[in-house]
């Protein structure tokens, strides 16, 4: 199956990233990640993110809303040709990604995959720091070691919820 870049029409190339195969634009416009694989990439944390990605996350710690015009649909899913929805990754990251409504996957423009990884790593680390400062400890059994539902990790989700409730 020849899958085309939704930005330029070039044939996407299958490349390995964090042990997961993704489809990357040869002209560097971005990449297509099949459903569920984005979460797996975020969980693996094998690739070290450059410092500028963390600096950007730290500058934007508060939840970010996005203007409606930014969320205008402008690409089609390269798998099923459905018009992709623009969503704010993890609801308030400020990282706008294109999501296939049929569930085929997501299109990430150049740099968005790294921004998502930095966002998730930042919140995981920040959660550990705050819990240590507050003397909070958590214990998990084998079935509940971690959860990465939003890409922030369990601790990141908890910290973010506390931040929202008391400081946001």
C-alpha positions as CSV (number, residue, x, y, z in Angstrom):
1,X,0.0,0.0,0.0
2,X,1.5,3.3,-1.1
3,X,0.6,5.9,1.6
4,X,1.0,9.6,0.7
5,X,2.0,12.5,2.9
6,X,-1.1,14.6,3.5
7,X,1.0,17.8,3.2
8,X,3.0,17.2,0.0
9,X,1.8,14.0,-1.6
10,X,5.2,12.2,-1.4
11,X,5.1,8.5,-0.6
12,X,5.7,8.1,3.1
13,X,8.7,6.0,4.1
14,X,8.5,3.3,6.9
15,X,11.1,4.1,9.5
16,X,11.8,2.9,13.0
17,X,11.4,5.4,15.8
18,X,11.7,4.3,19.5
19,X,11.4,0.7,18.4
20,X,8.1,1.5,16.6
21,X,7.6,1.7,12.9
22,X,6.1,5.0,11.7
23,X,5.6,6.5,8.3
24,X,7.7,9.6,7.7
25,X,7.6,12.2,4.9
26,X,10.8,12.1,2.9
27,X,10.5,15.9,2.6
28,X,10.4,16.2,6.4
29,X,6.8,17.5,6.7
30,X,6.0,15.1,9.5
31,X,5.0,11.6,10.2
32,X,2.0,9.3,10.4
33,X,1.7,7.2,13.6
34,X,-0.9,4.4,13.7
35,X,-3.4,4.3,16.5
36,X,-2.0,3.3,19.9
37,X,1.6,3.6,18.7
38,X,1.9,7.2,19.9
39,X,1.3,6.1,23.5
40,X,3.8,3.3,23.1
41,X,6.5,5.8,21.8
42,X,5.8,8.1,24.7
43,X,6.1,5.3,27.2
44,X,9.4,4.0,25.9
45,X,11.4,7.2,26.4
46,X,14.4,5.7,24.6
47,X,15.2,8.8,22.6
48,X,16.7,11.8,24.5
49,X,14.9,15.0,23.7
50,X,17.0,18.1,23.0
51,X,16.8,20.8,25.8
52,X,14.9,23.3,23.6
53,X,11.9,21.0,23.7
54,X,11.8,21.0,27.5
55,X,12.3,24.8,27.6
56,X,9.2,25.2,25.4
57,X,7.2,22.9,27.7
58,X,8.4,24.8,30.8
59,X,7.4,28.1,29.2
60,X,3.9,26.7,28.6
61,X,3.2,24.9,31.9
62,X,-0.3,26.4,32.3
63,X,-3.1,24.8,30.3
64,X,-3.4,26.2,26.9
65,X,-6.5,26.9,24.9
66,X,-6.4,27.1,21.2
67,X,-8.2,29.5,18.9
68,X,-10.9,27.9,16.9
69,X,-9.4,29.0,13.6
70,X,-6.2,27.0,14.4
71,X,-8.4,23.9,14.7
72,X,-9.7,24.1,11.1
73,X,-9.5,20.8,9.3
74,X,-7.0,20.9,6.6
75,X,-5.7,17.4,5.9
76,X,-7.1,14.0,5.1
77,X,-6.2,10.7,6.7
78,X,-3.6,9.0,4.4
79,X,-5.2,5.6,5.2
80,X,-8.9,6.1,4.8
81,X,-9.1,9.6,3.3
82,X,-11.4,10.9,6.1
83,X,-11.0,14.6,7.0
84,X,-8.8,14.7,10.1
85,X,-9.8,16.5,13.3
86,X,-7.3,18.9,14.9
87,X,-7.0,18.2,18.6
88,X,-4.9,19.7,21.4
89,X,-2.7,16.8,22.5
90,X,-3.5,15.8,26.1
91,X,-6.3,18.4,26.1
92,X,-4.2,21.4,27.1
93,X,-0.6,20.9,25.9
94,X,-0.8,23.5,23.1
95,X,0.5,20.8,20.7
96,X,-2.1,20.6,17.9
97,X,-2.2,17.3,16.1
98,X,-4.3,15.9,13.3
99,X,-6.4,12.9,14.3
100,X,-8.3,10.5,12.0
101,X,-11.9,10.3,13.2
102,X,-12.0,6.7,12.0
103,X,-9.2,5.8,14.4
104,X,-6.5,5.1,11.8
105,X,-3.9,7.2,13.6
106,X,-2.5,10.7,13.9
107,X,-0.5,13.0,11.6
108,X,2.3,14.8,13.4
109,X,3.8,17.8,11.7
110,X,7.6,18.3,11.8
111,X,8.7,18.5,15.5
112,X,5.4,17.6,17.1
113,X,6.5,14.0,18.0
114,X,9.5,15.4,19.9
115,X,7.3,18.1,21.6
116,X,4.9,15.4,22.7
117,X,7.7,13.3,24.2
118,X,9.2,16.3,26.0
119,X,5.7,17.2,27.3
120,X,5.2,13.7,28.7
121,X,8.7,13.5,30.2
122,X,8.3,16.9,31.8
123,X,5.1,16.1,33.6
124,X,6.4,12.7,34.8
125,X,9.5,14.3,36.3
126,X,7.5,17.3,37.7
127,X,5.1,14.9,39.4
128,X,7.9,13.0,41.1
129,X,9.4,16.3,42.3
130,X,6.2,17.6,43.8
131,X,5.4,14.3,45.4
132,X,8.8,14.3,47.0
133,X,8.4,17.9,48.2
134,X,5.0,17.0,49.7
135,X,6.1,13.7,51.2
136,X,3.7,11.7,49.1
137,X,4.5,8.1,48.3
138,X,2.5,5.7,46.1
139,X,2.6,2.0,46.1
140,X,1.5,-0.1,43.2
141,X,0.9,-3.8,42.8
142,X,2.0,-5.6,39.7
143,X,-1.3,-4.9,37.9
144,X,-1.1,-1.1,38.5
145,X,2.5,-0.1,38.0
146,X,1.8,2.9,35.7
147,X,-0.8,4.5,33.5
148,X,-0.1,6.8,30.6
149,X,-3.6,7.6,29.4
150,X,-2.8,11.2,28.5
151,X,0.8,10.9,27.7
152,X,1.8,12.6,31.0
153,X,2.0,9.3,32.9
154,X,0.1,8.5,36.1
155,X,2.1,10.8,38.3
156,X,2.0,13.6,35.7
157,X,-1.8,13.2,35.5
158,X,-2.1,13.4,39.3
159,X,0.2,16.5,39.5
160,X,-1.6,18.2,36.7
161,X,-5.0,17.6,38.3
162,X,-3.7,19.0,41.6
163,X,-2.2,22.0,39.8
164,X,-5.5,22.6,38.0
165,X,-7.6,22.3,41.2
166,X,-5.5,24.5,43.5
167,X,-3.4,26.7,41.3
168,X,-5.0,26.9,37.9
